[in-house]
Amino acid sequence: MINLPQIKISEELVSSFNDEMTSKLAKRLEEDNYSSPFDALKDWHLLRALAINRPELTCDYIHLLDQEQFDED
């Protein structure tokens, strides 16, 4: 597991991801067994960065990002 408190989400980090790493990240998010909500949020932000910059890696996990449109009226 990547220790994100010490690693910022950077172009290098996103570029280093492959299918296996993305699958492990998604599995952690699906299991939602984090010691703190902040750990889950860090993984969610990483998955979001991957979806934006490497969408080919996240097409099977897009449901984890909750990208529904909101009507703010």
Gaussian input, Z-matrix of N, CA and C with variables (Angstrom, degrees):
# hf/3-21g

backbone

0 1
 N
 C     1     B1
 C     2     B2     1     A1
 N     3     B3     2     A2     1     D1
 C     4     B4     3     A3     2     D2
 C     5     B5     4     A4     3     D3
 N     6     B6     5     A5     4     D4
 C     7     B7     6     A6     5     D5
 C     8     B8     7     A7     6     D6
 N     9     B9     8     A8     7     D7
 C    10    B10     9     A9     8     D8
 C    11    B11    10    A10     9     D9
 N    12    B12    11    A11    10    D10
 C    13    B13    12    A12    11    D11
 C    14    B14    13    A13    12    D12
 N    15    B15    14    A14    13    D13
 C    16    B16    15    A15    14    D14
 C    17    B17    16    A16    15    D15
 N    18    B18    17    A17    16    D16
 C    19    B19    18    A18    17    D17
 C    20    B20    19    A19    18    D18
 N    21    B21    20    A20    19    D19
 C    22    B22    21    A21    20    D20
 C    23    B23    22    A22    21    D21
 N    24    B24    23    A23    22    D22
 C    25    B25    24    A24    23    D23
 C    26    B26    25    A25    24    D24
 N    27    B27    26    A26    25    D25
 C    28    B28    27    A27    26    D26
 C    29    B29    28    A28    27    D27
 N    30    B30    29    A29    28    D28
 C    31    B31    30    A30    29    D29
 C    32    B32    31    A31    30    D30
 N    33    B33    32    A32    31    D31
 C    34    B34    33    A33    32    D32
 C    35    B35    34    A34    33    D33
 N    36    B36    35    A35    34    D34
 C    37    B37    36    A36    35    D35
 C    38    B38    37    A37    36    D36
 N    39    B39    38    A38    37    D37
 C    40    B40    39    A39    38    D38
 C    41    B41    40    A40    39    D39
 N    42    B42    41    A41    40    D40
 C    43    B43    42    A42    41    D41
 C    44    B44    43    A43    42    D42
 N    45    B45    44    A44    43    D43
 C    46    B46    45    A45    44    D44
 C    47    B47    46    A46    45    D45
 N    48    B48    47    A47    46    D46
 C    49    B49    48    A48    47    D47
 C    50    B50    49    A49    48    D48
 N    51    B51    50    A50    49    D49
 C    52    B52    51    A51    50    D50
 C    53    B53    52    A52    51    D51
 N    54    B54    53    A53    52    D52
 C    55    B55    54    A54    53    D53
 C    56    B56    55    A55    54    D54
 N    57    B57    56    A56    55    D55
 C    58    B58    57    A57    56    D56
 C    59    B59    58    A58    57    D57
 N    60    B60    59    A59    58    D58
 C    61    B61    60    A60    59    D59
 C    62    B62    61    A61    60    D60
 N    63    B63    62    A62    61    D61
 C    64    B64    63    A63    62    D62
 C    65    B65    64    A64    63    D63
 N    66    B66    65    A65    64    D64
 C    67    B67    66    A66    65    D65
 C    68    B68    67    A67    66    D66
 N    69    B69    68    A68    67    D67
 C    70    B70    69    A69    68    D68
 C    71    B71    70    A70    69    D69
 N    72    B72    71    A71    70    D70
 C    73    B73    72    A72    71    D71
 C    74    B74    73    A73    72    D72
 N    75    B75    74    A74    73    D73
 C    76    B76    75    A75    74    D74
 C    77    B77    76    A76    75    D75
 N    78    B78    77    A77    76    D76
 C    79    B79    78    A78    77    D77
 C    80    B80    79    A79    78    D78
 N    81    B81    80    A80    79    D79
 C    82    B82    81    A81    80    D80
 C    83    B83    82    A82    81    D81
 N    84    B84    83    A83    82    D82
 C    85    B85    84    A84    83    D83
 C    86    B86    85    A85    84    D84
 N    87    B87    86    A86    85    D85
 C    88    B88    87    A87    86    D86
 C    89    B89    88    A88    87    D87
 N    90    B90    89    A89    88    D88
 C    91    B91    90    A90    89    D89
 C    92    B92    91    A91    90    D90
 N    93    B93    92    A92    91    D91
 C    94    B94    93    A93    92    D92
 C    95    B95    94    A94    93    D93
 N    96    B96    95    A95    94    D94
 C    97    B97    96    A96    95    D95
 C    98    B98    97    A97    96    D96
 N    99    B99    98    A98    97    D97
 C   100   B100    99    A99    98    D98
 C   101   B101   100   A100    99    D99
 N   102   B102   101   A101   100   D100
 C   103   B103   102   A102   101   D101
 C   104   B104   103   A103   102   D102
 N   105   B105   104   A104   103   D103
 C   106   B106   105   A105   104   D104
 C   107   B107   106   A106   105   D105
 N   108   B108   107   A107   106   D106
 C   109   B109   108   A108   107   D107
 C   110   B110   109   A109   108   D108
 N   111   B111   110   A110   109   D109
 C   112   B112   111   A111   110   D110
 C   113   B113   112   A112   111   D111
 N   114   B114   113   A113   112   D112
 C   115   B115   114   A114   113   D113
 C   116   B116   115   A115   114   D114
 N   117   B117   116   A116   115   D115
 C   118   B118   117   A117   116   D116
 C   119   B119   118   A118   117   D117
 N   120   B120   119   A119   118   D118
 C   121   B121   120   A120   119   D119
 C   122   B122   121   A121   120   D120
 N   123   B123   122   A122   121   D121
 C   124   B124   123   A123   122   D122
 C   125   B125   124   A124   123   D123
 N   126   B126   125   A125   124   D124
 C   127   B127   126   A126   125   D125
 C   128   B128   127   A127   126   D126
 N   129   B129   128   A128   127   D127
 C   130   B130   129   A129   128   D128
 C   131   B131   130   A130   129   D129
 N   132   B132   131   A131   130   D130
 C   133   B133   132   A132   131   D131
 C   134   B134   133   A133   132   D132
 N   135   B135   134   A134   133   D133
 C   136   B136   135   A135   134   D134
 C   137   B137   136   A136   135   D135
 N   138   B138   137   A137   136   D136
 C   139   B139   138   A138   137   D137
 C   140   B140   139   A139   138   D138
 N   141   B141   140   A140   139   D139
 C   142   B142   141   A141   140   D140
 C   143   B143   142   A142   141   D141
 N   144   B144   143   A143   142   D142
 C   145   B145   144   A144   143   D143
 C   146   B146   145   A145   144   D144
 N   147   B147   146   A146   145   D145
 C   148   B148   147   A147   146   D146
 C   149   B149   148   A148   147   D147
 N   150   B150   149   A149   148   D148
 C   151   B151   150   A150   149   D149
 C   152   B152   151   A151   150   D150
 N   153   B153   152   A152   151   D151
 C   154   B154   153   A153   152   D152
 C   155   B155   154   A154   153   D153
 N   156   B156   155   A155   154   D154
 C   157   B157   156   A156   155   D155
 C   158   B158   157   A157   156   D156
 N   159   B159   158   A158   157   D157
 C   160   B160   159   A159   158   D158
 C   161   B161   160   A160   159   D159
 N   162   B162   161   A161   160   D160
 C   163   B163   162   A162   161   D161
 C   164   B164   163   A163   162   D162
 N   165   B165   164   A164   163   D163
 C   166   B166   165   A165   164   D164
 C   167   B167   166   A166   165   D165
 N   168   B168   167   A167   166   D166
 C   169   B169   168   A168   167   D167
 C   170   B170   169   A169   168   D168
 N   171   B171   170   A170   169   D169
 C   172   B172   171   A171   170   D170
 C   173   B173   172   A172   171   D171
 N   174   B174   173   A173   172   D172
 C   175   B175   174   A174   173   D173
 C   176   B176   175   A175   174   D174
 N   177   B177   176   A176   175   D175
 C   178   B178   177   A177   176   D176
 C   179   B179   178   A178   177   D177
 N   180   B180   179   A179   178   D178
 C   181   B181   180   A180   179   D179
 C   182   B182   181   A181   180   D180
 N   183   B183   182   A182   181   D181
 C   184   B184   183   A183   182   D182
 C   185   B185   184   A184   183   D183
 N   186   B186   185   A185   184   D184
 C   187   B187   186   A186   185   D185
 C   188   B188   187   A187   186   D186
 N   189   B189   188   A188   187   D187
 C   190   B190   189   A189   188   D188
 C   191   B191   190   A190   189   D189
 N   192   B192   191   A191   190   D190
 C   193   B193   192   A192   191   D191
 C   194   B194   193   A193   192   D192
 N   195   B195   194   A194   193   D193
 C   196   B196   195   A195   194   D194
 C   197   B197   196   A196   195   D195
 N   198   B198   197   A197   196   D196
 C   199   B199   198   A198   197   D197
 C   200   B200   199   A199   198   D198
 N   201   B201   200   A200   199   D199
 C   202   B202   201   A201   200   D200
 C   203   B203   202   A202   201   D201
 N   204   B204   203   A203   202   D202
 C   205   B205   204   A204   203   D203
 C   206   B206   205   A205   204   D204
 N   207   B207   206   A206   205   D205
 C   208   B208   207   A207   206   D206
 C   209   B209   208   A208   207   D207
 N   210   B210   209   A209   208   D208
 C   211   B211   210   A210   209   D209
 C   212   B212   211   A211   210   D210
 N   213   B213   212   A212   211   D211
 C   214   B214   213   A213   212   D212
 C   215   B215   214   A214   213   D213
 N   216   B216   215   A215   214   D214
 C   217   B217   216   A216   215   D215
 C   218   B218   217   A217   216   D216

   B1=1.4465
   B2=1.5201
   B3=1.3202
   B4=1.4576
   B5=1.5149
   B6=1.3047
   B7=1.4572
   B8=1.5231
   B9=1.3270
   B10=1.4572
   B11=1.5224
   B12=1.3194
   B13=1.4607
   B14=1.5208
   B15=1.3321
   B16=1.4510
   B17=1.5207
   B18=1.3203
   B19=1.4541
   B20=1.5235
   B21=1.3136
   B22=1.4651
   B23=1.5247
   B24=1.3060
   B25=1.4603
   B26=1.5220
   B27=1.2981
   B28=1.4564
   B29=1.5242
   B30=1.2966
   B31=1.4627
   B32=1.5305
   B33=1.3237
   B34=1.4634
   B35=1.5262
   B36=1.3289
   B37=1.4580
   B38=1.5235
   B39=1.3159
   B40=1.4647
   B41=1.5247
   B42=1.3217
   B43=1.4711
   B44=1.5176
   B45=1.3229
   B46=1.4642
   B47=1.5297
   B48=1.3192
   B49=1.4660
   B50=1.5159
   B51=1.3405
   B52=1.4581
   B53=1.5282
   B54=1.3158
   B55=1.4720
   B56=1.5302
   B57=1.3218
   B58=1.4660
   B59=1.5331
   B60=1.3088
   B61=1.4610
   B62=1.5269
   B63=1.3237
   B64=1.4614
   B65=1.5226
   B66=1.3142
   B67=1.4580
   B68=1.5311
   B69=1.3165
   B70=1.4673
   B71=1.5298
   B72=1.3150
   B73=1.4582
   B74=1.5280
   B75=1.3180
   B76=1.4638
   B77=1.5252
   B78=1.3211
   B79=1.4665
   B80=1.5257
   B81=1.3327
   B82=1.4669
   B83=1.5251
   B84=1.3292
   B85=1.4628
   B86=1.5311
   B87=1.3135
   B88=1.4653
   B89=1.5270
   B90=1.3140
   B91=1.4670
   B92=1.5253
   B93=1.3156
   B94=1.4707
   B95=1.5297
   B96=1.3236
   B97=1.4588
   B98=1.5353
   B99=1.3110
   B100=1.4575
   B101=1.5265
   B102=1.3163
   B103=1.4651
   B104=1.5210
   B105=1.3387
   B106=1.4634
   B107=1.5230
   B108=1.3257
   B109=1.4630
   B110=1.5205
   B111=1.3133
   B112=1.4641
   B113=1.5225
   B114=1.3351
   B115=1.4598
   B116=1.5212
   B117=1.3218
   B118=1.4648
   B119=1.5226
   B120=1.3063
   B121=1.4628
   B122=1.5242
   B123=1.3132
   B124=1.4721
   B125=1.5263
   B126=1.3409
   B127=1.4650
   B128=1.5261
   B129=1.3413
   B130=1.4617
   B131=1.5315
   B132=1.3276
   B133=1.4729
   B134=1.5237
   B135=1.3159
   B136=1.4613
   B137=1.5286
   B138=1.3246
   B139=1.4630
   B140=1.5226
   B141=1.3103
   B142=1.4662
   B143=1.5300
   B144=1.3304
   B145=1.4641
   B146=1.5215
   B147=1.3245
   B148=1.4643
   B149=1.5247
   B150=1.3253
   B151=1.4702
   B152=1.5256
   B153=1.3084
   B154=1.4645
   B155=1.5252
   B156=1.3213
   B157=1.4604
   B158=1.5209
   B159=1.3230
   B160=1.4648
   B161=1.5266
   B162=1.3226
   B163=1.4631
   B164=1.5322
   B165=1.3052
   B166=1.4628
   B167=1.5293
   B168=1.3246
   B169=1.4614
   B170=1.5230
   B171=1.3142
   B172=1.4686
   B173=1.5171
   B174=1.3125
   B175=1.4669
   B176=1.5346
   B177=1.3239
   B178=1.4663
   B179=1.5280
   B180=1.3206
   B181=1.4690
   B182=1.5230
   B183=1.2970
   B184=1.4660
   B185=1.5299
   B186=1.3212
   B187=1.4755
   B188=1.5271
   B189=1.3072
   B190=1.4648
   B191=1.5232
   B192=1.3131
   B193=1.4646
   B194=1.5183
   B195=1.3244
   B196=1.4629
   B197=1.5207
   B198=1.3118
   B199=1.4537
   B200=1.5210
   B201=1.3104
   B202=1.4462
   B203=1.5232
   B204=1.3139
   B205=1.4619
   B206=1.5249
   B207=1.2897
   B208=1.4435
   B209=1.5352
   B210=1.3038
   B211=1.4600
   B212=1.5209
   B213=1.3176
   B214=1.4534
   B215=1.5235
   B216=1.3137
   B217=1.4744
   B218=1.5047
   A1=108.74
   A2=115.98
   A3=121.88
   A4=108.36
   A5=116.53
   A6=121.48
   A7=108.27
   A8=116.90
   A9=121.29
   A10=115.66
   A11=122.03
   A12=117.41
   A13=112.39
   A14=117.45
   A15=121.11
   A16=112.23
   A17=117.70
   A18=121.52
   A19=108.97
   A20=116.54
   A21=120.32
   A22=108.70
   A23=115.14
   A24=119.37
   A25=106.70
   A26=114.68
   A27=121.41
   A28=109.41
   A29=114.85
   A30=120.26
   A31=110.36
   A32=115.96
   A33=120.15
   A34=111.60
   A35=116.64
   A36=120.33
   A37=110.30
   A38=116.84
   A39=121.26
   A40=110.40
   A41=116.95
   A42=120.96
   A43=112.07
   A44=117.23
   A45=120.27
   A46=113.10
   A47=117.78
   A48=120.67
   A49=111.38
   A50=114.31
   A51=121.68
   A52=108.05
   A53=116.77
   A54=120.72
   A55=112.41
   A56=116.85
   A57=120.64
   A58=110.93
   A59=117.40
   A60=121.11
   A61=110.89
   A62=116.09
   A63=120.73
   A64=110.47
   A65=116.69
   A66=121.03
   A67=111.28
   A68=117.25
   A69=121.25
   A70=111.20
   A71=116.27
   A72=121.07
   A73=110.23
   A74=116.73
   A75=121.08
   A76=111.12
   A77=116.96
   A78=120.35
   A79=110.39
   A80=117.10
   A81=119.78
   A82=110.38
   A83=116.48
   A84=119.80
   A85=111.18
   A86=117.15
   A87=120.53
   A88=111.50
   A89=117.84
   A90=121.17
   A91=111.13
   A92=116.80
   A93=123.17
   A94=111.96
   A95=115.51
   A96=121.47
   A97=108.98
   A98=115.82
   A99=121.98
   A100=110.21
   A101=115.61
   A102=119.93
   A103=111.49
   A104=117.02
   A105=120.38
   A106=109.11
   A107=116.88
   A108=119.54
   A109=112.04
   A110=116.64
   A111=119.93
   A112=111.49
   A113=117.35
   A114=120.35
   A115=110.54
   A116=116.68
   A117=120.59
   A118=110.42
   A119=116.55
   A120=120.64
   A121=111.58
   A122=117.20
   A123=120.57
   A124=110.41
   A125=116.93
   A126=119.49
   A127=110.77
   A128=117.03
   A129=120.49
   A130=110.48
   A131=116.55
   A132=120.03
   A133=111.43
   A134=116.46
   A135=119.68
   A136=110.44
   A137=117.77
   A138=120.11
   A139=110.75
   A140=116.94
   A141=121.32
   A142=110.55
   A143=117.53
   A144=120.98
   A145=110.68
   A146=116.41
   A147=119.65
   A148=111.31
   A149=116.99
   A150=120.77
   A151=111.10
   A152=116.66
   A153=120.81
   A154=111.14
   A155=116.52
   A156=120.93
   A157=115.33
   A158=117.10
   A159=121.77
   A160=109.51
   A161=118.33
   A162=121.18
   A163=113.79
   A164=117.82
   A165=120.49
   A166=111.42
   A167=117.69
   A168=121.58
   A169=112.76
   A170=117.46
   A171=120.04
   A172=115.07
   A173=118.46
   A174=119.68
   A175=112.42
   A176=118.47
   A177=120.97
   A178=113.40
   A179=116.73
   A180=120.57
   A181=113.25
   A182=117.06
   A183=121.18
   A184=111.53
   A185=117.09
   A186=120.61
   A187=111.69
   A188=117.66
   A189=121.11
   A190=112.81
   A191=116.57
   A192=119.99
   A193=113.58
   A194=117.82
   A195=121.08
   A196=111.19
   A197=115.69
   A198=121.04
   A199=112.82
   A200=117.37
   A201=120.21
   A202=110.19
   A203=114.86
   A204=120.54
   A205=109.74
   A206=115.98
   A207=121.24
   A208=109.77
   A209=116.07
   A210=121.94
   A211=106.25
   A212=116.14
   A213=120.28
   A214=113.37
   A215=117.49
   A216=120.38
   A217=111.62
   D1=141.06
   D2=177.82
   D3=-79.63
   D4=132.23
   D5=178.53
   D6=-89.74
   D7=91.97
   D8=-173.03
   D9=-70.74
   D10=-23.25
   D11=177.19
   D12=-57.93
   D13=-27.76
   D14=-178.96
   D15=-98.03
   D16=-11.28
   D17=-176.66
   D18=-119.36
   D19=122.31
   D20=175.89
   D21=-83.02
   D22=149.86
   D23=177.01
   D24=-72.82
   D25=112.24
   D26=-176.50
   D27=-127.28
   D28=170.88
   D29=176.71
   D30=-60.26
   D31=-38.12
   D32=179.47
   D33=-65.20
   D34=-42.59
   D35=179.01
   D36=-63.28
   D37=-48.47
   D38=179.98
   D39=-60.95
   D40=-41.29
   D41=-179.99
   D42=-66.98
   D43=-26.48
   D44=-177.29
   D45=-78.15
   D46=-13.35
   D47=-176.60
   D48=-73.29
   D49=146.21
   D50=174.54
   D51=-128.79
   D52=-176.16
   D53=-177.90
   D54=-59.33
   D55=-43.11
   D56=-177.53
   D57=-65.33
   D58=-44.17
   D59=179.99
   D60=-64.24
   D61=-40.10
   D62=179.25
   D63=-66.41
   D64=-39.56
   D65=177.79
   D66=-62.19
   D67=-42.52
   D68=178.01
   D69=-64.29
   D70=-40.59
   D71=177.75
   D72=-62.13
   D73=-46.41
   D74=179.83
   D75=-64.48
   D76=-38.57
   D77=179.01
   D78=-62.38
   D79=-42.33
   D80=177.43
   D81=-60.52
   D82=-42.86
   D83=179.98
   D84=-65.99
   D85=-40.62
   D86=179.24
   D87=-66.29
   D88=-39.02
   D89=-179.44
   D90=-73.31
   D91=-27.38
   D92=176.25
   D93=48.31
   D94=49.02
   D95=-178.78
   D96=-114.62
   D97=60.95
   D98=-176.49
   D99=-97.54
   D100=151.31
   D101=178.53
   D102=-76.81
   D103=-21.36
   D104=175.78
   D105=-147.65
   D106=154.62
   D107=178.03
   D108=-64.06
   D109=-24.40
   D110=-179.67
   D111=-69.82
   D112=-33.05
   D113=175.91
   D114=-65.21
   D115=-41.63
   D116=177.39
   D117=-63.89
   D118=-40.85
   D119=-179.65
   D120=-64.39
   D121=-37.27
   D122=177.50
   D123=-63.26
   D124=-44.46
   D125=177.49
   D126=-64.53
   D127=-39.38
   D128=179.78
   D129=-62.30
   D130=-42.66
   D131=178.58
   D132=-65.12
   D133=-36.68
   D134=177.08
   D135=-66.04
   D136=-44.10
   D137=177.58
   D138=-62.52
   D139=-38.85
   D140=177.99
   D141=-63.55
   D142=-43.07
   D143=177.24
   D144=-62.12
   D145=-39.31
   D146=176.54
   D147=-65.22
   D148=-40.86
   D149=-179.98
   D150=-62.75
   D151=-35.80
   D152=-179.69
   D153=-75.98
   D154=-44.59
   D155=-172.20
   D156=-98.18
   D157=-23.18
   D158=-179.18
   D159=-137.80
   D160=59.50
   D161=-173.38
   D162=-58.06
   D163=-24.46
   D164=179.14
   D165=-63.95
   D166=-23.11
   D167=179.71
   D168=-85.00
   D169=-20.14
   D170=-169.96
   D171=-114.05
   D172=3.14
   D173=-174.75
   D174=-58.02
   D175=-30.36
   D176=178.99
   D177=-82.39
   D178=-7.61
   D179=-174.00
   D180=-122.19
   D181=10.30
   D182=-175.43
   D183=-60.87
   D184=-26.15
   D185=178.67
   D186=-62.82
   D187=-21.45
   D188=179.99
   D189=-76.70
   D190=-12.17
   D191=-176.92
   D192=-92.42
   D193=-11.09
   D194=176.39
   D195=50.32
   D196=62.49
   D197=-176.98
   D198=-97.50
   D199=38.36
   D200=179.06
   D201=-71.67
   D202=146.70
   D203=177.60
   D204=-74.46
   D205=143.97
   D206=179.25
   D207=-112.95
   D208=139.14
   D209=174.07
   D210=-101.23
   D211=105.82
   D212=-174.45
   D213=-89.39
   D214=6.50
   D215=179.43
   D216=-80.38

